[in-house]
Amino acid sequence: MIDISLEDIQKHLKPRHDRIVVEREKELKQETKGGIHLPDSVDMEIEMTNFRPGVVVAVGPGRWDPHGSLRCPMDLKVGDRVVFHKNAGEKIYVWGRCFQVMGDGDCGLEIRDDTPIEMVYAQMVGRG
């Protein structure tokens, strides 16, 4: 995998209209801060769910209004953490990394900045 900055991703991947580019968020840490090792079964349960957390890495300019005179503003912005359906949009592989290109409406929810991803995973697999 090539280490590429968010600025380079935005420079090279420019979604059109109301499309966004999402990179799947890193998986659960295999060990907690206290040193407790998390079992692989948790990862398997997450893979069996239909939803994935991710980070918005590029945003299009927005869809034109019905009259074609104004762009409708996008709800999401670069850096937003979201949850999306695993089959939403199209997967693309660039620089050895997997991105998903989808409409901004394909993201089911936005994850608040202060919400730990482990909590989102726990809710997704029914442990929360």
Long-range contacts (C-beta under 8 A, 24 or more apart in sequence): 1-95, 1-96, 1-97, 2-95, 2-96, 2-97, 4-95, 4-97, 6-57, 6-78, 6-79, 9-57, 9-58, 10-57, 10-58, 10-78, 12-94, 13-57, 13-58, 13-94, 13-99, 14-58, 14-60, 15-58, 15-59, 15-60, 15-101, 16-60, 16-61, 17-60, 17-61, 17-62, 17-63, 17-64, 18-60, 18-62, 18-63, 18-72, 18-74, 18-103, 18-104, 18-105, 19-60, 19-89, 19-101, 19-102, 19-103, 19-104, 20-56, 20-58, 20-59, 20-60, 20-74, 20-76, 20-101, 20-102, 20-103, 20-104, 20-107, 21-56, 21-57, 21-58, 21-59, 21-99, 21-100, 21-101, 22-54, 22-55, 22-56, 22-57, 22-82, 22-84, 22-89, 22-99, 22-100, 22-101, 22-102, 22-107, 23-54, 23-55, 23-57, 23-97, 23-98, 23-99, 23-100, 24-52, 24-53, 24-54, 24-98, 24-100, 25-52, 25-53, 25-54, 25-55, 25-81, 25-117, 26-117, 28-117, 28-118, 28-121, 29-118, 42-121, 42-125, 45-125, 46-121, 46-124, 46-125, 49-86, 49-124, 49-125, 50-85, 50-86, 50-87, 51-83, 51-84, 51-85, 51-86, 51-108, 51-124, 52-83, 52-84, 52-85, 52-86, 53-81, 53-82, 53-83, 53-111, 53-117, 53-120, 53-121, 54-81, 54-82, 54-83, 54-84, 54-100, 55-79, 55-80, 55-81, 55-82, 56-80, 56-81, 56-82, 57-99, 59-104, 74-104, 75-104, 76-104, 76-107, 76-110, 80-110, 81-110, 81-111, 81-112, 81-113, 81-115, 81-117, 82-107, 82-108, 82-109, 82-110, 82-111, 83-107, 83-108, 83-109, 83-111, 83-120, 83-124, 84-108
